[in-house]
Amino acid sequence: MIMLNFKQNEDAVSPVIGVILMVAITVILAAVIAAFVFGMGSNIDTTKTVGVTASLNTTQHLIVTIQGGGDVASLTELNMSVNGANFSAINGSKIYVGAQLISNAKINPGEHVVVVAHFEDGSQQVVLDRFY
């Protein structure tokens, strides 16, 4: 009778892999702690939600209409610029869902239109950026 003698290996993970895993966990923990200590997670602005549509009317004037969004109530001003120059604006009590911002002059093909929304907290955000 031949007896086979099997050697039992009780290591679940080799020592090298175990050390690598421990170093990786230490580095991740150090990064998370450093983010909290140095305040890297703060000072991140939130994105405002304001929906607008834009269309050219029969005289080639651009009409921007406020369609809604969660932050329409905090809008203080809506500015339109064409090719980098201020063009027209609405502010104060004229800002509500359905309000329209109409360009002062015709929009020609190839012109760059940007509409910027200003909010009560002092932040501003581009709500339309388009070439015509």
MARROLO-13200 format. One record per atom (N, C-alpha, C): residue number from 0; residue in one letter; atom name; x, y, z. Coordinates in pm, whole numbers, plus 50000, padded with zeros to 5 digits. Layout:
// residues N
+-----+----+----+-------+-------+-------+
|   i | aa | at |     x |     y |     z |
+-----+----+----+-------+-------+-------+
| NUM |  A | CA |     X |     Y |     Z |
...
+-----+----+----+-------+-------+-------+
//
This chain:
// residues 132
+-----+----+----+-------+-------+-------+
|   i | aa | at |     x |     y |     z |
+-----+----+----+-------+-------+-------+
|   0 |  M |  N | 50082 | 49885 | 50000 |
|   0 |  M | CA | 50000 | 50000 | 50000 |
|   0 |  M |  C | 50089 | 50125 | 50000 |
|   1 |  I |  N | 50054 | 50216 | 49910 |
|   1 |  I | CA | 50130 | 50340 | 49897 |
|   1 |  I |  C | 50052 | 50451 | 49967 |
|   2 |  M |  N | 50121 | 50517 | 50051 |
|   2 |  M | CA | 50055 | 50624 | 50125 |
|   2 |  M |  C | 50104 | 50758 | 50070 |
|   3 |  L |  N | 50009 | 50840 | 50031 |
|   3 |  L | CA | 50042 | 50974 | 49982 |
|   3 |  L |  C | 50039 | 51072 | 50097 |
|   4 |  N |  N | 50141 | 51150 | 50102 |
|   4 |  N | CA | 50151 | 51247 | 50210 |
|   4 |  N |  C | 50138 | 51387 | 50149 |
|   5 |  F |  N | 50026 | 51453 | 50174 |
|   5 |  F | CA | 50002 | 51589 | 50122 |
|   5 |  F |  C | 50044 | 51690 | 50227 |
|   6 |  K |  N | 50110 | 51792 | 50178 |
|   6 |  K | CA | 50151 | 51899 | 50268 |
|   6 |  K |  C | 50040 | 52003 | 50271 |
|   7 |  Q |  N | 50000 | 52040 | 50384 |
|   7 |  Q | CA | 49893 | 52139 | 50397 |
|   7 |  Q |  C | 49952 | 52279 | 50405 |
|   8 |  N |  N | 49891 | 52369 | 50325 |
|   8 |  N | CA | 49932 | 52508 | 50324 |
|   8 |  N |  C | 49821 | 52588 | 50393 |
|   9 |  E |  N | 49851 | 52642 | 50506 |
|   9 |  E | CA | 49750 | 52713 | 50583 |
|   9 |  E |  C | 49748 | 52863 | 50553 |
|  10 |  D |  N | 49837 | 52913 | 50467 |
|  10 |  D | CA | 49836 | 53055 | 50431 |
|  10 |  D |  C | 49724 | 53080 | 50330 |
|  11 |  A |  N | 49633 | 53171 | 50364 |
|  11 |  A | CA | 49523 | 53203 | 50274 |
|  11 |  A |  C | 49570 | 53298 | 50162 |
|  12 |  V |  N | 49657 | 53389 | 50196 |
|  12 |  V | CA | 49712 | 53484 | 50100 |
|  12 |  V |  C | 49863 | 53488 | 50123 |
|  13 |  S |  N | 49937 | 53492 | 50016 |
|  13 |  S | CA | 50082 | 53493 | 50034 |
|  13 |  S |  C | 50124 | 53619 | 50108 |
|  14 |  P |  N | 50232 | 53616 | 50179 |
|  14 |  P | CA | 50277 | 53732 | 50257 |
|  14 |  P |  C | 50302 | 53856 | 50171 |
|  15 |  V |  N | 50350 | 53839 | 50048 |
|  15 |  V | CA | 50378 | 53953 | 49962 |
|  15 |  V |  C | 50248 | 54025 | 49925 |
|  16 |  I |  N | 50146 | 53950 | 49887 |
|  16 |  I | CA | 50018 | 54010 | 49852 |
|  16 |  I |  C | 49956 | 54077 | 49974 |
|  17 |  G |  N | 49970 | 54016 | 50088 |
|  17 |  G | CA | 49918 | 54075 | 50212 |
|  17 |  G |  C | 49982 | 54210 | 50242 |
|  18 |  V |  N | 50112 | 54221 | 50223 |
|  18 |  V | CA | 50182 | 54347 | 50247 |
|  18 |  V |  C | 50137 | 54453 | 50146 |
|  19 |  I |  N | 50122 | 54415 | 50020 |
|  19 |  I | CA | 50077 | 54509 | 49918 |
|  19 |  I |  C | 49937 | 54561 | 49952 |
|  20 |  L |  N | 49847 | 54475 | 49994 |
|  20 |  L | CA | 49713 | 54517 | 50031 |
|  20 |  L |  C | 49715 | 54612 | 50151 |
|  21 |  M |  N | 49797 | 54585 | 50248 |
|  21 |  M | CA | 49805 | 54671 | 50366 |
|  21 |  M |  C | 49860 | 54809 | 50329 |
|  22 |  V |  N | 49960 | 54815 | 50241 |
|  22 |  V | CA | 50015 | 54943 | 50198 |
|  22 |  V |  C | 49909 | 55021 | 50119 |
|  23 |  A |  N | 49834 | 54954 | 50032 |
|  23 |  A | CA | 49730 | 55020 | 49953 |
|  23 |  A |  C | 49622 | 55079 | 50044 |
|  24 |  I |  N | 49579 | 55004 | 50143 |
|  24 |  I | CA | 49477 | 55053 | 50237 |
|  24 |  I |  C | 49530 | 55173 | 50315 |
|  25 |  T |  N | 49656 | 55170 | 50355 |
|  25 |  T | CA | 49716 | 55282 | 50428 |
|  25 |  T |  C | 49722 | 55408 | 50342 |
|  26 |  V |  N | 49759 | 55393 | 50215 |
|  26 |  V | CA | 49766 | 55509 | 50126 |
|  26 |  V |  C | 49628 | 55569 | 50105 |
|  27 |  I |  N | 49526 | 55485 | 50085 |
|  27 |  I | CA | 49390 | 55534 | 50066 |
|  27 |  I |  C | 49340 | 55607 | 50190 |
|  28 |  L |  N | 49363 | 55550 | 50307 |
|  28 |  L | CA | 49323 | 55617 | 50431 |
|  28 |  L |  C | 49394 | 55751 | 50449 |
|  29 |  A |  N | 49523 | 55755 | 50417 |
|  29 |  A | CA | 49598 | 55881 | 50429 |
|  29 |  A |  C | 49542 | 55987 | 50335 |
|  30 |  A |  N | 49504 | 55949 | 50214 |
|  30 |  A | CA | 49447 | 56044 | 50118 |
|  30 |  A |  C | 49313 | 56098 | 50167 |
|  31 |  V |  N | 49229 | 56013 | 50220 |
|  31 |  V | CA | 49098 | 56056 | 50270 |
|  31 |  V |  C | 49115 | 56149 | 50390 |
|  32 |  I |  N | 49203 | 56116 | 50480 |
|  32 |  I | CA | 49226 | 56200 | 50598 |
|  32 |  I |  C | 49284 | 56335 | 50555 |
|  33 |  A |  N | 49378 | 56335 | 50460 |
|  33 |  A | CA | 49436 | 56460 | 50411 |
|  33 |  A |  C | 49330 | 56549 | 50346 |
|  34 |  A |  N | 49236 | 56489 | 50273 |
|  34 |  A | CA | 49130 | 56567 | 50209 |
|  34 |  A |  C | 49045 | 56639 | 50314 |
|  35 |  F |  N | 49016 | 56572 | 50425 |
|  35 |  F | CA | 48938 | 56636 | 50530 |
|  35 |  F |  C | 49019 | 56742 | 50604 |
|  36 |  V |  N | 49143 | 56711 | 50635 |
|  36 |  V | CA | 49227 | 56803 | 50712 |
|  36 |  V |  C | 49253 | 56932 | 50634 |
|  37 |  F |  N | 49285 | 56920 | 50506 |
|  37 |  F | CA | 49318 | 57037 | 50425 |
|  37 |  F |  C | 49197 | 57101 | 50360 |
|  38 |  G |  N | 49079 | 57048 | 50384 |
|  38 |  G | CA | 48956 | 57110 | 50336 |
|  38 |  G |  C | 48939 | 57103 | 50185 |
|  39 |  M |  N | 48988 | 57000 | 50122 |
|  39 |  M | CA | 48976 | 56989 | 49977 |
|  39 |  M |  C | 48832 | 56969 | 49932 |
|  40 |  G |  N | 48748 | 56920 | 50018 |
|  40 |  G | CA | 48610 | 56894 | 49980 |
|  40 |  G |  C | 48521 | 57016 | 49989 |
|  41 |  S |  N | 48568 | 57122 | 50052 |
|  41 |  S | CA | 48485 | 57242 | 50064 |
|  41 |  S |  C | 48511 | 57336 | 49948 |
|  42 |  N |  N | 48438 | 57443 | 49944 |
|  42 |  N | CA | 48450 | 57546 | 49840 |
|  42 |  N |  C | 48415 | 57495 | 49701 |
|  43 |  I |  N | 48331 | 57396 | 49694 |
|  43 |  I | CA | 48285 | 57346 | 49564 |
|  43 |  I |  C | 48148 | 57406 | 49539 |
|  44 |  D |  N | 48138 | 57486 | 49432 |
|  44 |  D | CA | 48011 | 57550 | 49399 |
|  44 |  D |  C | 47913 | 57448 | 49343 |
|  45 |  T |  N | 47789 | 57468 | 49374 |
|  45 |  T | CA | 47686 | 57381 | 49318 |
|  45 |  T |  C | 47635 | 57441 | 49188 |
|  46 |  T |  N | 47591 | 57356 | 49101 |
|  46 |  T | CA | 47537 | 57401 | 48973 |
|  46 |  T |  C | 47392 | 57441 | 48991 |
|  47 |  K |  N | 47357 | 57555 | 48937 |
|  47 |  K | CA | 47219 | 57603 | 48942 |
|  47 |  K |  C | 47141 | 57541 | 48826 |
|  48 |  T |  N | 47011 | 57529 | 48843 |
|  48 |  T | CA | 46926 | 57472 | 48740 |
|  48 |  T |  C | 46828 | 57577 | 48689 |
|  49 |  V |  N | 46852 | 57622 | 48567 |
|  49 |  V | CA | 46764 | 57717 | 48500 |
|  49 |  V |  C | 46756 | 57674 | 48354 |
|  50 |  G |  N | 46635 | 57652 | 48306 |
|  50 |  G | CA | 46616 | 57611 | 48167 |
|  50 |  G |  C | 46575 | 57729 | 48080 |
|  51 |  V |  N | 46644 | 57745 | 47966 |
|  51 |  V | CA | 46609 | 57849 | 47871 |
|  51 |  V |  C | 46603 | 57790 | 47731 |
|  52 |  T |  N | 46522 | 57851 | 47645 |
|  52 |  T | CA | 46522 | 57818 | 47503 |
|  52 |  T |  C | 46554 | 57944 | 47426 |
|  53 |  A |  N | 46609 | 57928 | 47307 |
|  53 |  A | CA | 46644 | 58042 | 47224 |
|  53 |  A |  C | 46599 | 58017 | 47081 |
|  54 |  S |  N | 46543 | 58121 | 47019 |
|  54 |  S | CA | 46502 | 58111 | 46879 |
|  54 |  S |  C | 46509 | 58248 | 46815 |
|  55 |  L |  N | 46528 | 58247 | 46683 |
|  55 |  L | CA | 46529 | 58372 | 46608 |
|  55 |  L |  C | 46388 | 58399 | 46558 |
|  56 |  N |  N | 46341 | 58524 | 46572 |
|  56 |  N | CA | 46210 | 58558 | 46519 |
|  56 |  N |  C | 46223 | 58597 | 46371 |
|  57 |  T |  N | 46117 | 58643 | 46310 |
|  57 |  T | CA | 46118 | 58673 | 46167 |
|  57 |  T |  C | 46210 | 58789 | 46130 |
|  58 |  T |  N | 46242 | 58874 | 46227 |
|  58 |  T | CA | 46332 | 58987 | 46199 |
|  58 |  T |  C | 46476 | 58956 | 46241 |
|  59 |  Q |  N | 46506 | 58828 | 46269 |
|  59 |  Q | CA | 46640 | 58781 | 46308 |
|  59 |  Q |  C | 46686 | 58832 | 46444 |
|  60 |  H |  N | 46593 | 58874 | 46529 |
|  60 |  H | CA | 46625 | 58906 | 46668 |
|  60 |  H |  C | 46615 | 58778 | 46749 |
|  61 |  L |  N | 46708 | 58760 | 46841 |
|  61 |  L | CA | 46709 | 58639 | 46925 |
|  61 |  L |  C | 46616 | 58657 | 47044 |
|  62 |  I |  N | 46532 | 58558 | 47067 |
|  62 |  I | CA | 46441 | 58558 | 47181 |
|  62 |  I |  C | 46481 | 58443 | 47273 |
|  63 |  V |  N | 46522 | 58475 | 47395 |
|  63 |  V | CA | 46558 | 58376 | 47496 |
|  63 |  V |  C | 46444 | 58373 | 47597 |
|  64 |  T |  N | 46383 | 58256 | 47617 |
|  64 |  T | CA | 46268 | 58241 | 47707 |
|  64 |  T |  C | 46307 | 58155 | 47825 |
|  65 |  I |  N | 46275 | 58201 | 47946 |
|  65 |  I | CA | 46301 | 58121 | 48067 |
|  65 |  I |  C | 46192 | 58015 | 48076 |
|  66 |  Q |  N | 46234 | 57888 | 48077 |
|  66 |  Q | CA | 46139 | 57777 | 48077 |
|  66 |  Q |  C | 46113 | 57720 | 48217 |
|  67 |  G |  N | 46203 | 57743 | 48309 |
|  67 |  G | CA | 46181 | 57691 | 48444 |
|  67 |  G |  C | 46311 | 57641 | 48504 |
|  68 |  G |  N | 46298 | 57564 | 48609 |
|  68 |  G | CA | 46414 | 57510 | 48680 |
|  68 |  G |  C | 46404 | 57543 | 48827 |
|  69 |  G |  N | 46477 | 57470 | 48906 |
|  69 |  G | CA | 46470 | 57484 | 49051 |
|  69 |  G |  C | 46524 | 57615 | 49104 |
|  70 |  D |  N | 46606 | 57686 | 49027 |
|  70 |  D | CA | 46669 | 57807 | 49077 |
|  70 |  D |  C | 46620 | 57935 | 49011 |
|  71 |  V |  N | 46507 | 57930 | 48940 |
|  71 |  V | CA | 46453 | 58051 | 48877 |
|  71 |  V |  C | 46418 | 58156 | 48981 |
|  72 |  A |  N | 46371 | 58114 | 49097 |
|  72 |  A | CA | 46331 | 58209 | 49202 |
|  72 |  A |  C | 46449 | 58290 | 49254 |
|  73 |  S |  N | 46570 | 58237 | 49244 |
|  73 |  S | CA | 46687 | 58310 | 49295 |
|  73 |  S |  C | 46760 | 58387 | 49186 |
|  74 |  L |  N | 46705 | 58393 | 49065 |
|  74 |  L | CA | 46764 | 58473 | 48957 |
|  74 |  L |  C | 46750 | 58621 | 48986 |
|  75 |  T |  N | 46857 | 58697 | 48968 |
|  75 |  T | CA | 46850 | 58842 | 48983 |
|  75 |  T |  C | 46870 | 58914 | 48851 |
|  76 |  E |  N | 46937 | 58849 | 48757 |
|  76 |  E | CA | 46965 | 58915 | 48630 |
|  76 |  E |  C | 46999 | 58811 | 48525 |
|  77 |  L |  N | 46966 | 58843 | 48400 |
|  77 |  L | CA | 46999 | 58759 | 48285 |
|  77 |  L |  C | 47061 | 58851 | 48181 |
|  78 |  N |  N | 47188 | 58827 | 48144 |
|  78 |  N | CA | 47260 | 58912 | 48049 |
|  78 |  N |  C | 47288 | 58836 | 47920 |
|  79 |  M |  N | 47271 | 58903 | 47807 |
|  79 |  M | CA | 47304 | 58845 | 47678 |
|  79 |  M |  C | 47421 | 58923 | 47619 |
|  80 |  S |  N | 47521 | 58850 | 47567 |
|  80 |  S | CA | 47629 | 58916 | 47495 |
|  80 |  S |  C | 47644 | 58849 | 47359 |
|  81 |  V |  N | 47677 | 58929 | 47259 |
|  81 |  V | CA | 47696 | 58880 | 47123 |
|  81 |  V |  C | 47838 | 58915 | 47084 |
|  82 |  N |  N | 47916 | 58812 | 47050 |
|  82 |  N | CA | 48059 | 58828 | 47014 |
|  82 |  N |  C | 48137 | 58901 | 47123 |
|  83 |  G |  N | 48102 | 58877 | 47250 |
|  83 |  G | CA | 48176 | 58933 | 47363 |
|  83 |  G |  C | 48131 | 59069 | 47410 |
|  84 |  A |  N | 48038 | 59135 | 47340 |
|  84 |  A | CA | 47992 | 59267 | 47382 |
|  84 |  A |  C | 47854 | 59255 | 47446 |
|  85 |  N |  N | 47833 | 59324 | 47558 |
|  85 |  N | CA | 47701 | 59321 | 47623 |
|  85 |  N |  C | 47596 | 59373 | 47526 |
|  86 |  F |  N | 47486 | 59304 | 47525 |
|  86 |  F | CA | 47384 | 59331 | 47426 |
|  86 |  F |  C | 47253 | 59374 | 47489 |
|  87 |  S |  N | 47201 | 59292 | 47578 |
|  87 |  S | CA | 47075 | 59324 | 47645 |
|  87 |  S |  C | 47066 | 59247 | 47775 |
|  88 |  A |  N | 46976 | 59291 | 47862 |
|  88 |  A | CA | 46963 | 59227 | 47993 |
|  88 |  A |  C | 46821 | 59244 | 48045 |
|  89 |  I |  N | 46781 | 59152 | 48134 |
|  89 |  I | CA | 46660 | 59169 | 48213 |
|  89 |  I |  C | 46699 | 59147 | 48358 |
|  90 |  N |  N | 46632 | 59216 | 48450 |
|  90 |  N | CA | 46663 | 59199 | 48591 |
|  90 |  N |  C | 46541 | 59230 | 48676 |
|  91 |  G |  N | 46557 | 59202 | 48805 |
|  91 |  G | CA | 46454 | 59234 | 48904 |
|  91 |  G |  C | 46324 | 59159 | 48885 |
|  92 |  S |  N | 46214 | 59232 | 48891 |
|  92 |  S | CA | 46081 | 59171 | 48888 |
|  92 |  S |  C | 46042 | 59118 | 48751 |
|  93 |  K |  N | 46123 | 59144 | 48648 |
|  93 |  K | CA | 46092 | 59096 | 48514 |
|  93 |  K |  C | 46134 | 58950 | 48494 |
|  94 |  I |  N | 46196 | 58889 | 48594 |
|  94 |  I | CA | 46245 | 58753 | 48581 |
|  94 |  I |  C | 46145 | 58655 | 48642 |
|  95 |  Y |  N | 46089 | 58572 | 48558 |
|  95 |  Y | CA | 45992 | 58469 | 48598 |
|  95 |  Y |  C | 45985 | 58367 | 48485 |
|  96 |  V |  N | 45922 | 58254 | 48512 |
|  96 |  V | CA | 45906 | 58152 | 48408 |
|  96 |  V |  C | 45818 | 58210 | 48297 |
|  97 |  G |  N | 45868 | 58204 | 48177 |
|  97 |  G | CA | 45798 | 58260 | 48062 |
|  97 |  G |  C | 45851 | 58397 | 48021 |
|  98 |  A |  N | 45934 | 58459 | 48104 |
|  98 |  A | CA | 45991 | 58589 | 48069 |
|  98 |  A |  C | 46083 | 58574 | 47949 |
|  99 |  Q |  N | 46092 | 58679 | 47868 |
|  99 |  Q | CA | 46174 | 58674 | 47748 |
|  99 |  Q |  C | 46279 | 58783 | 47746 |
| 100 |  L |  N | 46396 | 58747 | 47701 |
| 100 |  L | CA | 46506 | 58839 | 47679 |
| 100 |  L |  C | 46526 | 58847 | 47528 |
| 101 |  I |  N | 46508 | 58967 | 47472 |
| 101 |  I | CA | 46513 | 58984 | 47327 |
| 101 |  I |  C | 46635 | 59068 | 47291 |
| 102 |  S |  N | 46711 | 59022 | 47192 |
| 102 |  S | CA | 46831 | 59095 | 47151 |
| 102 |  S |  C | 46794 | 59233 | 47096 |
| 103 |  N |  N | 46883 | 59330 | 47116 |
| 103 |  N | CA | 46860 | 59467 | 47071 |
| 103 |  N |  C | 46873 | 59482 | 46919 |
| 104 |  A |  N | 46949 | 59393 | 46858 |
| 104 |  A | CA | 46972 | 59403 | 46714 |
| 104 |  A |  C | 46964 | 59264 | 46652 |
| 105 |  K |  N | 46972 | 59260 | 46520 |
| 105 |  K | CA | 46965 | 59133 | 46448 |
| 105 |  K |  C | 47087 | 59047 | 46479 |
| 106 |  I |  N | 47065 | 58917 | 46480 |
| 106 |  I | CA | 47173 | 58820 | 46497 |
| 106 |  I |  C | 47209 | 58768 | 46358 |
| 107 |  N |  N | 47334 | 58789 | 46320 |
| 107 |  N | CA | 47380 | 58746 | 46189 |
| 107 |  N |  C | 47442 | 58607 | 46196 |
| 108 |  P |  N | 47442 | 58533 | 46087 |
| 108 |  P | CA | 47503 | 58399 | 46087 |
| 108 |  P |  C | 47649 | 58405 | 46131 |
| 109 |  G |  N | 47687 | 58310 | 46216 |
| 109 |  G | CA | 47824 | 58302 | 46266 |
| 109 |  G |  C | 47850 | 58377 | 46395 |
| 110 |  E |  N | 47752 | 58455 | 46443 |
| 110 |  E | CA | 47773 | 58530 | 46566 |
| 110 |  E |  C | 47761 | 58439 | 46688 |
| 111 |  H |  N | 47840 | 58471 | 46790 |
| 111 |  H | CA | 47847 | 58392 | 46912 |
| 111 |  H |  C | 47763 | 58459 | 47021 |
| 112 |  V |  N | 47661 | 58389 | 47068 |
| 112 |  V | CA | 47570 | 58443 | 47170 |
| 112 |  V |  C | 47591 | 58367 | 47300 |
| 113 |  V |  N | 47608 | 58442 | 47409 |
| 113 |  V | CA | 47622 | 58383 | 47542 |
| 113 |  V |  C | 47522 | 58453 | 47634 |
| 114 |  V |  N | 47444 | 58373 | 47707 |
| 114 |  V | CA | 47351 | 58426 | 47807 |
| 114 |  V |  C | 47397 | 58379 | 47944 |
| 115 |  V |  N | 47417 | 58475 | 48034 |
| 115 |  V | CA | 47466 | 58445 | 48169 |
| 115 |  V |  C | 47359 | 58480 | 48270 |
| 116 |  A |  N | 47332 | 58387 | 48362 |
| 116 |  A | CA | 47236 | 58409 | 48470 |
| 116 |  A |  C | 47312 | 58448 | 48597 |
| 117 |  H |  N | 47263 | 58550 | 48667 |
| 117 |  H | CA | 47320 | 58594 | 48794 |
| 117 |  H |  C | 47220 | 58560 | 48904 |
| 118 |  F |  N | 47270 | 58513 | 49019 |
| 118 |  F | CA | 47184 | 58465 | 49126 |
| 118 |  F |  C | 47202 | 58547 | 49253 |
| 119 |  E |  N | 47107 | 58532 | 49346 |
| 119 |  E | CA | 47107 | 58607 | 49472 |
| 119 |  E |  C | 47232 | 58585 | 49555 |
| 120 |  D |  N | 47292 | 58466 | 49548 |
| 120 |  D | CA | 47411 | 58437 | 49628 |
| 120 |  D |  C | 47539 | 58492 | 49567 |
| 121 |  G |  N | 47526 | 58569 | 49458 |
| 121 |  G | CA | 47642 | 58629 | 49394 |
| 121 |  G |  C | 47707 | 58543 | 49286 |
| 122 |  S |  N | 47660 | 58422 | 49271 |
| 122 |  S | CA | 47717 | 58335 | 49169 |
| 122 |  S |  C | 47657 | 58366 | 49032 |
| 123 |  Q |  N | 47726 | 58320 | 48931 |
| 123 |  Q | CA | 47675 | 58336 | 48795 |
| 123 |  Q |  C | 47706 | 58209 | 48717 |
| 124 |  Q |  N | 47627 | 58186 | 48614 |
| 124 |  Q | CA | 47638 | 58062 | 48538 |
| 124 |  Q |  C | 47591 | 58087 | 48394 |
| 125 |  V |  N | 47662 | 58028 | 48300 |
| 125 |  V | CA | 47623 | 58037 | 48160 |
| 125 |  V |  C | 47505 | 57943 | 48137 |
| 126 |  V |  N | 47395 | 57995 | 48082 |
| 126 |  V | CA | 47278 | 57912 | 48055 |
| 126 |  V |  C | 47256 | 57890 | 47906 |
| 127 |  L |  N | 47328 | 57968 | 47824 |
| 127 |  L | CA | 47321 | 57950 | 47678 |
| 127 |  L |  C | 47454 | 57993 | 47618 |
| 128 |  D |  N | 47510 | 57910 | 47533 |
| 128 |  D | CA | 47635 | 57940 | 47463 |
| 128 |  D |  C | 47623 | 57879 | 47325 |
| 129 |  R |  N | 47600 | 57965 | 47224 |
| 129 |  R | CA | 47565 | 57911 | 47093 |
| 129 |  R |  C | 47612 | 58002 | 46979 |
| 130 |  F |  N | 47651 | 57940 | 46869 |
| 130 |  F | CA | 47684 | 58013 | 46747 |
| 130 |  F |  C | 47564 | 58006 | 46653 |
| 131 |  Y |  N | 47532 | 58115 | 46586 |
| 131 |  Y | CA | 47419 | 58119 | 46492 |
| 131 |  Y |  C | 47468 | 58132 | 46352 |
+-----+----+----+-------+-------+-------+
//
